Amino acid sequence: MKIIGSETHFDFMGKIKAAVTISGLVILMGLASIVLSGGLKYGIDFSGGTLVQLQFKTAPDLEVIRDGLKSIGLGESTIQEFGTKRDILIRVQRSEEKLEAVGSRIRNSLGEKFNKADITVERVEMVGPKVGRDLREKALLSILYAIIGIVIYISWRFELQYAIAAIIALVHDVLVTMGAFSILDKEFTLVIVAAFLTIIGYSLNDTIVVFDRIRENLRRKGKNTLTQIINASINQTLSRTLLTSGTTLLVVVALFFFGGEIIHDFSFALLVGVLVGTYSSIFIASVFLVFWDSRSRA
């Protein structure tokens, strides 16, 4: 099945400067947001703290809940709906109390604003600061190990320049997605690390398909330049790229809108990652191959 014929002649390589400029600006915006906001907004998995899930008989006003929590001295907290409007998640960054005590204090405090009998404590979880720090380090290591494995695999299957090009594209995808999270003030949790690893795998698969066609066309390049070969290869794989990305996006969009609050940020990361990964496999990875070739000829 093809949605675009194999004889298309879109000049992707002619748009390299514009693509690199756009990518650079988007990444700079994301990095600026991270720096100005004091770093990523780590979730309770990484920062440590206490999470309390409450269920109300009727949908409560979040501002009333926020006002009710100010009087009990639990420090900075975040409040959000979870699944339904009656289910509320409260995240408290630090608390030395026992879990049951934290849940009871919050329930008692909100009992002054709502009917206490209408509030049920569904769960209370705590992650210590040291555990959160360890989880953060392990999450970074998991991404690092994935990148090292990718370099080894692509260097073995193709050549070193292809491995470096793929890594540049993957770093591009992660930075853009991370920047989107910072700009939209979304939390960075273990679930998002899983989403990043998924994005890396998806983007890499797309890039390898293009690389494989480039290598095949290089064997019979004739008088064509590398730029012409890359352009032809991208055009030849374009239908497959759009079909794969399109069907994946249908699933991710469905998850984003209908999957519920618990996987909302995960599906958002995938949504951004799939779009950016498709873009980078066409433009970003290919740019480095052209750059490498021009340097080797200099």
C-alpha positions in Angstrom: 0.0 0.0 0.0 1.3 3.4 -1.0 -0.1 6.9 -0.3 2.7 8.6 -2.3 4.2 7.2 -5.5 7.9 6.1 -5.5 8.7 8.5 -8.3 8.2 11.7 -6.2 11.0 14.3 -6.5 10.6 16.5 -3.4 13.7 18.6 -2.8 14.2 17.8 0.8 17.9 18.5 0.7 17.2 22.0 -0.6 15.4 22.7 2.6 18.3 21.8 4.9 19.1 25.3 6.0 15.5 26.1 6.9 15.1 22.8 8.7 18.3 23.2 10.8 17.3 26.8 11.6 13.9 25.8 12.8 15.2 22.9 14.8 17.9 25.2 16.4 15.3 27.8 17.4 12.9 25.2 18.8 15.7 23.6 20.9 16.9 27.0 22.1 13.4 27.9 23.2 13.1 24.6 25.1 16.5 25.0 26.8 15.8 28.6 27.7 12.5 27.5 29.3 14.4 24.8 31.3 17.0 27.3 32.5 14.6 30.1 33.3 12.3 27.8 35.2 15.2 26.4 37.3 15.3 23.0 35.6 12.8 20.3 34.7 9.8 20.0 36.9 10.5 16.6 38.4 7.6 14.5 39.6 7.5 12.7 42.9 9.4 9.8 41.4 12.5 11.9 41.2 12.1 14.7 43.7 10.7 12.7 46.6 7.6 13.6 48.6 4.1 12.3 49.3 1.2 11.6 46.9 -2.4 11.5 48.2 -5.3 10.5 46.1 -8.7 11.6 47.3 -12.2 10.8 45.9 -15.1 13.3 46.5 -18.8 12.5 46.2 -19.2 15.4 43.8 -16.6 17.3 41.7 -14.8 19.8 44.0 -13.4 23.2 43.2 -9.6 22.9 43.0 -9.1 26.5 44.3 -11.0 25.6 47.4 -8.8 22.6 47.9 -5.7 24.7 47.4 -7.0 27.2 50.0 -7.8 24.4 52.4 -4.2 23.0 52.2 -2.5 26.3 53.0 -3.4 26.1 56.7 -1.8 22.8 57.5 1.9 23.6 56.6 2.7 20.8 54.2 4.8 23.1 52.1 4.5 23.4 48.3 1.9 21.1 46.8 0.4 20.4 43.4 -3.3 19.6 42.9 -4.8 18.0 39.8 -7.8 16.0 38.6 -7.1 12.3 38.1 -9.3 10.3 35.7 -12.6 11.9 36.7 -13.4 15.3 38.2 -14.2 13.6 41.5 -10.8 12.1 41.8 -8.0 14.5 43.0 -4.3 13.9 43.2 -2.3 16.0 45.7 1.5 16.0 45.6 3.4 17.3 48.6 7.1 17.7 48.0 8.3 16.9 51.5 6.8 15.5 54.7 8.4 13.8 57.6 5.1 12.4 58.9 3.8 8.9 58.5 1.7 8.2 55.4 -1.5 7.7 57.3 -1.0 10.9 59.2 -0.5 13.0 56.0 -3.7 11.5 54.5 -5.7 12.2 57.6 -4.4 15.8 58.0 -5.3 16.6 54.4 -8.8 15.0 54.8 -9.4 16.8 58.1 -8.3 20.1 56.6 -10.6 19.7 53.6 -13.4 18.6 55.9 -13.7 22.3 56.9 -14.4 23.3 53.3 -16.4 20.2 52.2 -18.4 17.5 54.0 -15.8 15.3 55.5 -18.0 12.2 55.0 -17.9 12.9 51.2 -14.1 12.6 51.1 -12.3 9.3 50.8 -8.5 8.8 50.9 -7.9 6.3 48.1 -4.1 6.0 48.5 -1.1 7.6 50.0 2.4 7.0 48.6 5.8 8.3 49.6 9.2 8.5 47.8 12.2 9.5 49.9 14.6 12.2 48.6 17.4 9.6 48.3 15.2 7.1 46.4 14.1 9.9 44.1 17.7 10.8 43.4 18.7 7.2 42.8 15.8 6.8 40.4 16.8 10.0 38.5 20.3 8.7 38.1 19.1 5.3 36.9 16.7 6.9 34.4 19.6 8.9 32.9 21.8 5.8 32.8 19.1 3.9 31.0 19.0 6.5 28.3 22.8 6.6 28.1 23.0 2.8 27.8 20.4 2.9 25.0 22.4 5.5 23.1 25.7 3.5 23.5 23.9 0.3 22.2 22.6 2.3 19.2 26.1 3.6 18.4 27.6 0.0 18.5 24.7 -1.5 16.4 24.7 1.1 13.7 28.5 1.3 13.5 28.5 -2.5 12.9 25.6 -2.5 10.5 26.5 0.6 8.6 29.5 2.9 9.3 30.5 5.3 12.1 29.1 8.4 10.3 25.7 6.8 10.2 25.8 6.1 13.9 26.8 9.7 14.7 24.0 11.0 12.4 21.4 8.7 14.1 22.5 9.9 17.6 22.3 13.5 16.6 18.8 12.9 15.4 17.8 11.1 18.6 19.3 13.9 20.8 17.4 16.4 18.7 14.1 14.5 19.3 14.7 14.2 23.0 15.6 17.8 23.4 12.6 19.0 21.5 10.2 16.8 23.5 11.9 17.8 26.8 11.6 21.5 25.8 7.9 21.0 25.1 7.5 19.5 28.6 9.3 22.5 30.2 7.3 25.1 28.2 4.0 23.5 29.1 5.1 23.0 32.8 4.6 19.2 32.7 6.1 16.9 35.2 9.1 14.7 34.3 8.5 11.2 35.8 9.6 7.6 35.3 6.7 7.2 32.9 8.1 10.0 30.8 11.5 8.3 30.8 9.7 5.2 29.4 8.1 7.5 26.7 11.6 8.9 25.8 13.0 5.4 25.4 10.0 4.6 23.2 10.6 7.7 21.1 14.3 6.8 20.7 13.4 3.4 19.4 10.7 4.7 17.1 12.9 7.4 15.6 15.8 5.1 15.2 13.7 2.6 13.3 12.6 5.3 10.9 16.1 6.6 10.4 17.5 3.1 9.7 15.0 2.6 6.9 16.2 5.8 5.2 19.9 4.8 5.9 19.4 1.4 4.4 18.0 2.9 1.2 20.8 5.4 1.0 23.4 2.6 1.3 21.6 0.6 -1.4 21.6 3.6 -3.7 25.2 4.4 -3.0 26.2 1.1 -4.5 24.8 2.1 -7.9 25.2 5.9 -7.6 26.7 6.5 -11.1 27.4 10.2 -11.5 25.0 11.3 -8.8 26.3 13.3 -5.8 25.6 12.2 -2.2 23.0 15.0 -1.8 21.1 13.7 -4.8 21.3 10.1 -3.6 20.0 11.1 -0.1 17.2 13.1 -1.7 16.2 10.2 -3.9 16.4 7.8 -1.0 14.1 9.9 1.2 11.6 10.2 -1.7 11.7 6.4 -2.2 10.9 5.7 1.5 8.5 8.6 1.9 5.3 6.6 1.5 6.5 4.0 4.1 7.5 6.8 6.5 4.1 8.6 6.2 2.1 5.4 6.5 4.0 4.2 9.6 3.9 7.6 11.3 0.3 8.1 10.4 -1.0 4.8 11.8 1.2 5.3 14.9 -0.2 8.8 15.4 -3.8 7.6 15.2 -3.2 5.3 18.2 -1.2 8.0 20.1 -3.9 10.6 19.5 -6.6 8.1 20.7 -4.5 7.5 23.9 -4.1 11.3 24.4 -7.8 12.1 24.2 -9.4 9.0 25.6 -6.7 7.2 27.6 -7.4 9.1 30.8 -5.3 11.3 33.1 -2.9 8.6 34.2 -1.3 8.3 30.7 -2.0 11.8 29.4 1.6 13.0 29.8 3.0 9.7 28.4 0.8 10.0 25.3 1.7 13.6 24.9 5.4 12.8 24.9 4.8 10.1 22.3 2.7 12.5 20.2 5.5 15.1 20.1 8.2 12.4 19.7 6.6 10.6 16.8 6.1 13.9 14.9 9.6 15.2 15.6 11.1 11.7 15.0 9.6 11.6 11.5 10.9 15.1 10.8 14.4 14.3 12.1 14.8 11.1 10.1 14.2 13.1 6.9 16.1 16.2 7.7 18.4 16.1 10.7 20.1 12.7 10.2 20.7 13.4 6.5 22.3 16.8 7.2 25.1 15.2 9.1 25.8 12.7 6.4 26.2 15.5 3.9 28.4 17.4 6.4 30.6 14.4 7.0 31.0 13.8 3.2 32.0 17.4 2.6 34.6 17.3 5.4 36.1 14.1 4.2 36.6 15.6 0.7 38.1 18.8 2.1 
